[in-house]
């Protein structure tokens, strides 16, 4: 004769074991890999530790367009501010190759790195703060990092140009 109590008890044990095994198999897909959470948190703190963020203060595409008028497209100008430093740039859409013309105010020299999805473009601002950097073709998202000669670094906000 069968004991229904033993069968029910055995069924629960088998189900629990199966669920535990299934949870073990799925665990790698439901939890972030070891160290991922810490690495992600470090990405946010890295910006403020390593470089000051220069906020976008002016964009001619957004701030210059008179309401209800159309004009021929001219060079796009952007102004970024970080404390006392102002980074002024103009996007030159020349047919021979787009480029970024810029100046650091107050004038100072700096190592420059234009960051985007491809290989970074490097250059240098001269003693008057002037610089020219080639730009990738097409619309791209970029940020400019300025390593100032006094050892500080400033990064512009990311913008699509």
N, C-alpha and C positions, 0 to 999 in steps of 0.2 A: 504494500500500500504506500502511496505517495503522501508525503507531508507537504501540504501547500505552503506552510510557513517557511520551511527550508528552501523551497523553490523560489519564493518571493525574495527571501533574504539573499540567496545566491544571485538572483537577477540584479538586485540593487548593487551588489558588490561588483559584478561584471560591468554594469553601466558606469559606476563611479571610476573604475579602473580605466575603462575606455575613454571617458571624458578627461581624466587626468593625462592619459597618453596623448590625446588630441590637443589638449592645451599645451603640452610640452612641444609638440610638433609645430604649432602655430606661434609660440612665444617669440621666435626671432622676427616674425612679421608684424607683431603688434607692439613691440617695444623698440625704442631707438637703440642703435648699437652703442656699446660701452663707450663712454667719453663724448658722445655726440651732443648731449645737453650742455656739458661744460664747454665744449668747443664753440657751440653756438652762442653761449653767453659771452665768451671771450671776444667774439667778433664785434659785439656791440660796445664793449669797453675799450677795444683796441683803438677805435677812432678818437675817443677823447683823450687817451693817454699819449698817442703818437702824434696827433696833428689836430690843430684847431679847425673847425668847420667854418668855411666862408659861405654865408647864406646869400642866395640870389636876391639882390636888391632892385635890379632893373633888368627888363628884357624888352627890347624894342618890338618884338613880335607881339607881346602882350600889352605893353604899356604905351606904345606910340600910335596905335591905330585909331584915327579919329572915327567916331561913330558915323556910319552911313557913307563913308568915302572909300574909294579904291585908289591905290597908287602903285607905281611900278616898284617891284621888290628891290630894295637896296640891301647893303650889307646889314647883317643882324648884329646888334650890339648888346652885350651883357655886362652887368656890373655885379661883382660879388664883394661882400664886406665881412671882415673878420677883425673885430677890434679896431685898431688904428690902420690896418692894411686894407686897401681897396685894390681889387683886381679887375681891370677893365679889359674886355676883349671884344674884337670885331671879327665876325665870320665872313671871310672874303670868298665868294662863290666863283672865283675866276675859272674860266674854261680850262686853263692849263693845270688845274688842281686846286681843290679847296685848301684854305689855310686859315689859321687862327693868328691874328695880329693882336698883341696885347701890351699892357703896361702895368707895372706895380706902382702904387702910390701909397706912401711916399716912395720915391725912386730908390731902388736897391737891387743888387744882383741876387740871383737865385738859380738853383738847379730845378729844372721843370720836368714833370712826367705827365703826359696826357694819357689817361687810362681809358680803355674801352674794351670791347669783347675780344679784340685781337691783341697783337703785341703792342706794348706801350710805346709811345713816341716820346723821345727825350730831347731836351734842349736846355738853353740857358738864357736867363734874362741878363742883359748887360748892366753896367753900373747906373744907367738911367732908368732901369726897370723895364726896358723894351724887349720884346721877344716876338718871334715868328715861328709857328709850328705847323707842319703839314697835317692835314686832316684826312681821315679815311673817306673814301667815296660813299655817297649815299647818306641817308639819315642814320645817325648812330647816337647812342647814349654815352656821354663822356663826363669825366671829372678831371680837373687839373690839380696836380699836387705840386706845391712850391716848397722846396727845401731852402729856406733862407740862410744866408751866410752866418747869421748869429746862432745857428743850430736849431731854430724852431721850424716847424713845418705847418703849412696851411693847406687844406684841401677844399676845393669848391664843391658845392652841392652838385649832384648828378643832373645833367640836362640833356635833352635830345636836340641835336643840331643837324 
